[in-house]
Amino acid sequence: MVQKVLLSKVKYHNKKCEYKGLKFDSLKERNHYIVLEHLEKTGQIKDLKRQVKFELQPSFKLNGKTIRAINYIADFTYLKDNKLVVVDVKSEITRKDKVYSLKKKMFQYKYGMDIVEV
């Protein structure tokens, strides 16, 4: 069965696309989802989720103004051997993004685990 793929240009020259009605930020992300979907179907992983939000710093008030929370959104999470795995699909360009690098460090500090970069 051929799946409909919707393409458009976005930041970092990746192409947004769609697979089984799900929207992905890049072809690489969609392709990795297909691999993870197969692993889940074959019982190698379980509880596959997309676009999972992790709070790195809560919102707070300062001088009467609300400062927004800082969140990291993982591309995928799943359980392997009953341990949470957090995955971010990255190109060489996005690996060097300063905001991502800072959020990755904050995530590692707060949650005591690494992000698997694909």
Backbone hydrogen bonds in HBPLUS format (Angstrom, degrees):
<---DONOR---> <-ACCEPTOR-->    atom                        ^
c    i                          cat <-CA-CA->   ^        H-A-AA   ^      H-
h    n   atom  resd res      DA  || num        DHA   H-A  angle D-A-AA Bond
n    s   type  num  typ     dist DA aas  dist angle  dist       angle   num
A0016-LYS N   A0008-SER O   2.96 MM   8  5.29 143.4  2.10 149.4 152.5     1
A0010-VAL N   A0014-ASN O   3.27 MM   4  5.85 140.2  2.44 165.9 165.8     2
A0013-HIS N   A0010-VAL O   3.13 MM   3  5.64 131.0  2.38 143.5 142.7     3
A0017-CYS N   A0024-PHE O   3.01 MM   7  5.31 160.3  2.05 140.7 146.2     4
A0024-PHE N   A0017-CYS O   2.76 MM   7  5.31 165.8  1.78 162.3 162.1     5
A0019-TYR N   A0022-LEU O   2.85 MM   3  5.22 153.9  1.91 146.1 154.5     6
A0022-LEU N   A0019-TYR O   2.86 MM   3  5.22 165.1  1.88 120.1 123.7     7
A0030-ARG N   A0026-SER O   3.07 MM   4  6.37 161.0  2.11 145.3 150.4     8
A0031-ASN N   A0027-LEU O   2.83 MM   4  6.03 163.6  1.86 152.7 157.3     9
A0032-HIS N   A0028-LYS O   2.98 MM   4  6.17 151.1  2.07 143.2 150.8    10
A0033-TYR N   A0029-GLU O   2.97 MM   4  6.22 151.7  2.05 146.1 154.1    11
A0034-ILE N   A0030-ARG O   3.05 MM   4  6.41 151.3  2.13 149.5 156.8    12
A0035-VAL N   A0031-ASN O   3.23 MM   4  6.58 151.7  2.32 142.0 148.5    13
A0036-LEU N   A0032-HIS O   2.92 MM   4  6.25 165.3  1.94 154.8 158.4    14
A0037-GLU N   A0033-TYR O   2.73 MM   4  5.89 155.1  1.79 153.2 160.8    15
A0038-HIS N   A0034-ILE O   3.10 MM   4  6.31 151.3  2.19 140.3 146.9    16
A0039-LEU N   A0035-VAL O   2.99 MM   4  6.35 157.1  2.05 149.6 156.3    17
A0040-GLU N   A0036-LEU O   2.89 MM   4  6.15 150.1  1.98 148.6 156.5    18
A0041-LYS N   A0037-GLU O   2.98 MM   4  6.24 156.6  2.04 144.7 151.2    19
A0042-THR N   A0038-HIS O   2.98 MM   4  6.21 144.9  2.10 147.9 157.1    20
A0044-GLN N   A0039-LEU O   2.84 MM   5  5.13 139.3  2.01 164.5 161.4    21
A0043-GLY N   A0040-GLU O   3.09 MM   3  5.07 161.4  2.13 103.8 108.9    22
A0046-LYS N   A0079-LEU O   2.95 MM  33  5.20 151.5  2.04 144.3 152.3    23
A0079-LEU N   A0046-LYS O   2.79 MM  33  5.20 174.5  1.79 162.5 162.9    24
A0049-LYS N   A0077-THR O   2.83 MM  28  5.26 156.1  1.89 158.4 160.4    25
A0077-THR N   A0049-LYS O   3.02 MM  28  5.26 148.5  2.12 136.4 140.6    26
A0051-GLN N   A0075-ASP O   3.00 MM  24  4.80 151.3  2.09 119.2 120.8    27
A0052-VAL N   A0074-ALA O   3.08 MM  22  5.19 131.6  2.33 136.6 144.7    28
A0074-ALA N   A0052-VAL O   2.84 MM  22  5.19 151.5  1.92 157.9 150.6    29
A0054-PHE N   A0072-TYR O   2.77 MM  18  5.20 157.0  1.82 157.0 165.0    30
A0072-TYR N   A0054-PHE O   2.84 MM  18  5.20 163.2  1.87 153.9 159.4    31
A0056-LEU N   A0070-ILE O   2.74 MM  14  5.42 160.4  1.78 154.5 159.4    32
A0057-GLN N   A0070-ILE O   3.17 MM  13  5.05 151.4  2.25 140.2 140.2    33
A0070-ILE N   A0057-GLN O   2.86 MM  13  5.05 156.2  1.92 142.3 150.3    34
A0060-PHE N   A0067-ILE O   3.05 MM   7  5.28 148.6  2.15 137.8 147.7    35
A0067-ILE N   A0060-PHE O   2.64 MM   7  5.28 178.4  1.64 175.6 175.8    36
A0062-LEU N   A0065-LYS O   2.78 MM   3  5.28 156.3  1.84 150.2 157.9    37
A0065-LYS N   A0062-LEU O   2.96 MM   3  5.28 164.3  1.98 115.9 120.5    38
A0075-ASP N   A0087-VAL O   3.11 MM  12  5.92 122.7  2.45 144.7 160.3    39
A0076-PHE N   A0087-VAL O   3.10 MM  11  5.06 161.9  2.13 144.1 144.4    40
A0087-VAL N   A0076-PHE O   2.81 MM  11  5.06 175.2  1.82 155.0 153.8    41
A0078-TYR N   A0085-VAL O   3.09 MM   7  5.42 145.2  2.21 142.9 152.0    42
A0085-VAL N   A0078-TYR O   2.81 MM   7  5.42 154.8  1.87 166.7 172.8    43
A0080-LYS N   A0083-LYS O   2.96 MM   3  5.33 162.2  2.00 147.1 149.2    44
A0083-LYS N   A0080-LYS O   3.02 MM   3  5.33 153.6  2.09 109.2 117.2    45
A0116-VAL N   A0086-VAL O   2.77 MM  30  6.00 166.5  1.79 169.9 165.1    46
A0088-ASP N   A0116-VAL O   2.89 MM  28  6.22 159.4  1.93 157.8 160.8    47
A0118-VAL N   A0088-ASP O   3.04 MM  30  6.33 158.7  2.08 144.5 150.3    48
A0095-ARG N   A0091-SER O   3.01 MM   4  6.16 141.7  2.16 148.9 159.0    49
A0096-LYS N   A0093-ILE O   3.20 MM   3  5.61 142.2  2.35 106.0 115.4    50
A0097-ASP N   A0094-THR O   3.22 MM   3  5.04 161.6  2.26  99.5 105.0    51
A0101-SER N   A0097-ASP O   2.98 MM   4  6.23 162.5  2.01 151.7 157.1    52
A0102-LEU N   A0098-LYS O   3.02 MM   4  6.20 157.5  2.07 146.3 151.4    53
A0103-LYS N   A0099-VAL O   2.95 MM   4  6.20 166.3  1.97 154.5 158.3    54
A0104-LYS N   A0100-TYR O   2.79 MM   4  5.96 153.5  1.85 154.4 162.3    55
A0105-LYS N   A0101-SER O   3.14 MM   4  6.38 157.7  2.19 143.6 148.5    56
A0106-MET N   A0102-LEU O   3.00 MM   4  6.30 159.0  2.05 150.6 156.6    57
A0107-PHE N   A0103-LYS O   2.82 MM   4  6.00 155.0  1.89 147.8 154.8    58
A0108-GLN N   A0104-LYS O   2.89 MM   4  6.15 164.0  1.92 152.3 156.1    59
A0109-TYR N   A0105-LYS O   2.99 MM   4  6.19 157.7  2.05 147.6 153.4    60
A0110-LYS N   A0106-MET O   2.92 MM   4  6.09 171.1  1.93 152.7 155.1    61
A0111-TYR N   A0107-PHE O   2.82 MM   4  5.73 169.8  1.84 157.6 161.2    62
A0112-GLY N   A0108-GLN O   2.88 MM   4  5.01 129.4  2.13 125.5 134.4    63
